[in-house]
C-alpha cells in the first residue's frame, strides 16, 4: 500500500463544463483572500503554419490592445486599479492569460477576460507598433543572450521535422512580416470557449465560480476549431553537433539533448509515455542538486566542472527532450569535460541507479506535491498545462500515486533507453577568439 502522502490528492479540484464547451476547473484555497483566474487556449507556436512563426506569441501581445468594449491598454489599467497583477505567456502547445486579484474582484476579471475571448478589435497602428515591440523583445531575450541563441539552435537541430524546432517567439524575419490579418485569422481559428479551459484557484467556491462563469463566458457561442495536426519527428539516426562562438560568452558550456517521450506521446521504438514518470525521477537522481550523480562525478570527485545537471520536462503534447549540462572549470578543456561526462553516463547506464537513490528522489518529489498546495498559481498552471497537452484533472491528481509506484528497474530501463540513443545533439558554447 502507498504511504499516506502518496495516496493523498494534490489539489482536489471541482470540474464542470458550460453548454458552449468551456471547461472550468476550481481549486479552493482559503489561505488568503485572493484568487487567480487563468484562461488556457489549446494552441501555441507548434500549431503555426510554416513561414508564419511567432503568430501565436504575437496575438498574445495583441490581446491587450482593445475590444469593442475596452480601449487599448484598458485591460491592464483595470487590473492595476484593483491592486492585482496580470500577464500572459505562450508555449509550443498553449497560450494562457492570468490575473491575480482579491476575491471580490473576480467577477470583474471574468467580465473583461470573457470580453476579449469574443470581442477583440485590432487597429492597424496598434498592430504595427506591437510588432516592433516583439522584434525588440527577441533581440533582448534571444539575440543578446548567447545561452538563449544556443538553446534555439539546439532545438532547431534536434527537431528536424517537428515544429518544436521553431522558436516560440518566432524567427525575426518572419515576425517582421506578420500582419493584422494574420493575427485576426489566428484569433478566429483557435480562440473559442470550446477550445479553452478556465481555471480559478484561491479563496472561492465552485458554486460561486459557476455562477460567474455562466454569466460572463456562457453567452459566448462555440465554434468549429481545427484539429491539431502536426508533422512528427523521424527517428534520430545521426549525431548532431552545434557550436556557437560569441564575444559575450564568459563561461564556456557543454550540453547534450536526446529525444524522449512526453507524458502524452511515446518515442517510437524506444520508450512509451508511461515511462515519463520514471524519467522524471531519473533526471532528479543524476542531475538535480550537489549530491546528484553528475555533480558528484564531475564537480566533487574529479574537479572538472563548476556545475553539472540534467533536465527533463515531459509536459508536451508531442515529444520531449532529456538534457545534460555542464560548464568546465578554468583551465579544463571542453573535450576533457565531454569525455568525462560520457564516461559518467556510460557508468550510470552500465551500473544503474540504486533503490536508495530512487527512494530519496521519490521523497523529494512527494514533498513538492505537498508544498504545491500553498500556491494558487501552481495549481492553475499544473491543470492548464495538462489540459493543453491531452491530459485531465484526474491525471494531475494521480501524480503522487504514479511517482510512488515507479520502481528502480523502471528508472534504470528509462535511463538506458534514452542515453543509449545514437541520434543525440550536442551543443558547445564558446567565447569568440580574441574577444
Residue pairs with C-beta under 8 A, 6 or more apart in sequence:
1 7
2 400
2 401
2 404
2 405
3 404
5 366
5 367
5 369
5 370
5 400
6 366
6 400
6 401
6 403
6 404
7 400
7 401
8 400
9 397
9 400
10 369
10 372
10 373
10 382
10 396
10 397
10 399
10 400
11 27
11 201
11 372
11 373
11 379
11 382
11 383
11 396
11 397
12 27
12 28
12 397
13 25
13 26
13 27
13 379
13 383
13 393
13 397
14 25
14 26
14 27
14 28
14 206
15 23
15 24
15 25
15 26
15 393
16 24
16 206
16 210
17 23
17 24
18 24
18 193
18 213
18 214
18 217
18 218
19 218
20 193
20 194
20 217
20 218
20 220
20 221
20 222
21 192
21 193
21 194
21 195
21 222
22 193
22 194
22 196
22 197
22 198
22 213
22 217
22 218
22 220
23 196
23 197
23 198
23 387
24 197
24 198
24 199
24 200
24 209
24 210
24 213
25 197
25 198
25 199
25 200
25 383
25 387
25 393
26 199
26 200
26 201
26 204
26 205
26 206
26 209
27 199
27 200
27 201
27 202
27 376
27 379
27 380
27 383
28 202
28 203
28 204
28 205
28 206
29 201
29 202
29 203
29 373
29 376
29 379
30 203
31 203
31 374
32 202
32 203
33 102
33 103
33 203
34 100
34 101
34 102
34 103
34 202
34 203
34 376
35 100
35 101
35 102
35 103
35 106
35 200
35 201
35 202
35 203
35 204
35 376
36 98
36 99
36 100
36 199
36 200
36 201
36 202
36 376
36 377
36 380
37 98
37 99
37 101
37 106
37 109
37 110
37 113
37 198
37 199
37 200
38 96
38 97
38 98
38 198
38 199
38 200
38 201
38 380
38 381
38 384
39 96
39 97
39 98
39 113
39 117
39 196
39 197
39 198
39 199
40 94
40 95
40 96
40 196
40 197
40 199
40 384
40 387
40 388
41 94
41 95
41 96
41 190
41 191
41 195
41 196
41 388
42 93
42 94
42 190
42 195
42 196
42 197
42 228
42 387
42 388
43 56
43 94
43 95
43 186
43 189
43 190
43 195
43 228
44 56
44 90
44 91
44 92
44 93
44 94
44 95
44 168
44 388
45 53
45 54
45 56
45 57
45 90
45 91
45 92
45 163
45 166
45 167
45 168
45 170
46 92
46 93
46 162
46 163
46 164
46 166
46 230
46 317
46 318
47 56
47 163
47 190
47 228
47 230
48 54
48 55
48 56
48 163
48 166
50 163
51 174
52 174
52 178
52 182
53 166
53 167
53 170
53 171
53 174
53 175
54 134
54 167
54 168
54 169
54 170
54 171
54 174
54 175
54 178
55 170
55 178
55 182
55 183
55 186
56 90
56 95
56 168
56 186
57 90
57 134
57 168
57 169
57 170
58 130
58 131
58 134
58 170
58 175
58 178
58 182
58 183
58 186
59 95
59 183
59 186
59 187
60 88
60 89
60 90
60 95
60 97
61 130
61 133
61 134
62 120
62 122
62 126
62 127
62 130
62 183
63 88
63 97
63 116
63 120
64 72
64 73
64 75
64 76
64 88
65 72
65 73
65 120
65 122
65 123
65 126
65 127
65 130
66 72
66 73
66 74
66 120
66 121
66 122
66 123
66 126
67 115
67 116
67 119
67 120
67 121
68 115
68 119
68 121
69 115
69 119
70 78
70 112
70 115
70 116
72 123
72 126
75 86
75 112
75 116
76 86
78 108
78 112
79 85
79 86
79 99
79 101
79 109
82 101
82 102
82 105
82 108
83 101
83 102
84 99
84 100
84 101
84 102
84 105
84 109
85 99
85 100
86 97
86 98
86 99
86 100
87 97
87 98
88 95
88 96
88 97
88 98
89 95
89 96
90 96
90 168
91 168
91 385
91 388
92 163
92 164
92 168
92 316
92 317
93 316
93 317
93 388
93 389
94 384
94 385
94 388
94 389
96 381
96 384
97 113
98 377
98 380
99 109
99 113
100 376
100 377
101 108
101 109
103 202
103 203
103 204
106 200
106 204
106 208
106 209
106 212
107 212
107 215
107 216
110 212
110 213
110 215
110 216
110 217
111 216
113 216
114 216
114 217
114 220
117 191
117 192
117 193
117 196
117 217
117 220
118 220
120 184
120 187
120 191
122 180
122 183
122 184
124 180
127 179
127 180
127 183
131 175
131 176
131 178
134 169
134 170
134 175
135 172
135 175
135 176
137 169
138 169
138 170
138 172
138 175
139 172
141 148
141 169
142 148
142 149
142 152
142 167
142 169
143 149
143 172
144 248
146 244
146 246
146 248
146 249
146 429
147 253
147 429
149 244
149 246
150 242
150 244
150 253
150 255
150 427
150 429
151 427
152 167
153 242
153 244
153 427
154 242
154 255
154 257
154 425
154 427
155 164
155 165
155 167
156 165
156 166
157 165
157 240
157 242
157 425
158 165
158 236
158 240
158 257
158 259
158 321
158 424
158 425
159 165
159 233
159 319
160 233
160 234
160 236
161 231
161 232
161 233
161 234
162 230
162 231
162 232
162 233
162 318
162 319
163 230
163 231
164 316
164 318
164 319
169 175
170 178
189 225
189 226
190 225
190 226
192 220
192 222
192 223
192 225
193 217
193 220
193 221
193 222
194 222
194 223
194 225
195 225
197 383
197 384
197 387
197 388
198 213
198 217
199 379
199 380
199 383
199 384
200 209
200 380
201 376
201 377
201 379
201 380
202 376
228 317
230 318
232 318
233 259
233 318
233 319
235 268
235 269
235 423
236 258
236 259
236 421
236 422
236 423
236 424
237 422
237 423
238 422
238 423
239 422
239 423
239 424
239 425
239 426
240 423
240 424
240 425
240 426
241 425
241 426
241 427
241 428
242 425
242 426
242 427
242 428
243 427
243 428
243 430
244 427
244 428
244 429
244 430
245 430
245 431
245 432
245 433
246 429
246 430
246 431
246 432
247 431
247 432
247 435
248 435
249 429
249 430
249 431
249 432
249 435
250 431
251 306
251 327
252 327
252 328
252 334
252 428
252 429
252 430
252 431
253 325
253 326
253 327
253 427
253 428
253 429
254 325
254 326
254 327
254 328
254 334
254 337
254 338
254 341
254 426
254 427
254 428
254 429
255 323
255 324
255 325
255 326
255 426
255 427
255 429
256 323
256 324
256 341
256 424
256 425
256 426
256 427
257 321
257 322
257 323
257 424
257 425
257 427
258 321
258 322
258 323
258 418
258 419
258 421
258 423
258 424
258 425
259 267
259 270
259 319
259 320
259 321
259 322
259 421
259 423
260 267
260 271
260 276
260 279
260 312
260 314
260 319
260 320
260 321
260 322
260 418
261 267
261 270
261 271
261 272
261 273
261 275
261 276
261 279
261 314
261 319
261 320
262 273
262 276
262 314
262 315
262 316
262 317
262 318
262 319
262 320
262 389
263 273
263 276
263 314
263 315
263 316
263 389
263 391
263 395
264 273
264 316
264 317
264 318
264 389
264 390
264 391
265 273
265 316
265 317
265 318
265 319
266 272
266 273
266 274
267 319
270 417
270 418
270 421
271 279
271 414
271 417
271 418
275 410
275 413
275 414
275 417
276 314
276 320
277 399
277 402
277 403
277 406
278 406
278 410
278 411
278 413
278 414
279 312
279 314
279 322
279 414
279 415
279 418
280 312
280 314
280 365
280 403
281 358
281 361
281 362
281 365
281 403
281 406
281 411
282 310
282 312
282 353
282 411
282 414
282 415
282 418
283 310
283 311
283 312
283 322
284 292
284 361
284 364
284 365
285 292
285 293
285 353
285 357
285 358
285 360
285 361
285 411
286 292
286 293
286 294
286 310
286 324
286 348
286 353
286 415
287 293
287 294
287 295
287 308
287 309
287 310
287 311
287 324
287 325
288 309
288 310
289 295
290 299
290 300
292 308
292 309
292 310
293 344
293 348
293 353
293 357
294 308
294 309
294 310
294 324
294 326
294 341
294 344
295 307
295 308
295 309
297 308
297 340
297 344
297 347
298 304
298 305
298 308
298 326
298 337
298 340
298 341
298 344
299 305
299 306
299 307
299 308
302 340
303 329
304 328
304 329
304 332
304 336
304 337
304 340
305 326
305 327
305 328
305 329
305 332
305 337
306 327
306 328
306 329
307 325
307 326
307 327
308 324
308 325
308 326
308 327
308 341
309 324
309 325
309 326
310 322
310 323
310 324
310 325
311 322
311 323
311 325
312 320
312 321
312 322
312 323
313 320
313 321
314 320
315 385
315 386
315 389
316 389
317 388
317 389
317 390
322 418
324 341
324 345
326 337
326 341
328 334
328 336
328 337
334 428
334 430
338 426
345 419
348 415
348 419
349 415
349 416
349 419
349 420
352 408
352 412
352 415
353 408
353 411
353 412
353 415
354 408
355 408
357 408
358 406
358 407
358 408
358 411
362 403
362 404
362 406
365 403
366 400
366 403
366 404
369 399
369 400
369 403
372 378
372 379
372 382
373 379
382 396
383 393
383 396
386 392
386 393
386 395
386 396
